[in-house]
Amino acid sequence: MCEPAVYTVAQAAEVLQVSEDTVGRIVRRGVLPRVPHVGGKVLIPRRALDRLIEQGETTLGTAAPQADQPRGGSPPRQSDRWAAS
C-alpha cells in the first residue's frame, strides 16, 4: 500500500504523535505548509512531515517550562530565587 501524498490534521497528529491542536499551531506558525484545498480543509504534504521529523522539530510549541521558570515565561528575579532558600 502506498503512502498518501497529503495528510489531514488528524493523520499528521498521529504520525507526529502530538495533538491535533499542536499540528494546527505548527501549521499556523508556518512551520508546516498546507495544501490549498476547496472547502477549507487543511491538508499537509507528506514530504513536509518527513522533513520535520528528520529535523527533529516535532515538539515545536509543546515544550514544558523549565522547573525554575514560572509559567509566565520570564525567569524569576534574583531576589525571588534567594527568598525561598
Secondary structure, DSSP 8 states (H G I E B T S, - for coil): ----SEEEHHHHHHHHTS-HHHHHHHHHTTSS--B--TTS--EEEHHHHHHHHHHT-TTTT-----TTS-TTSS---HHHHHHT-
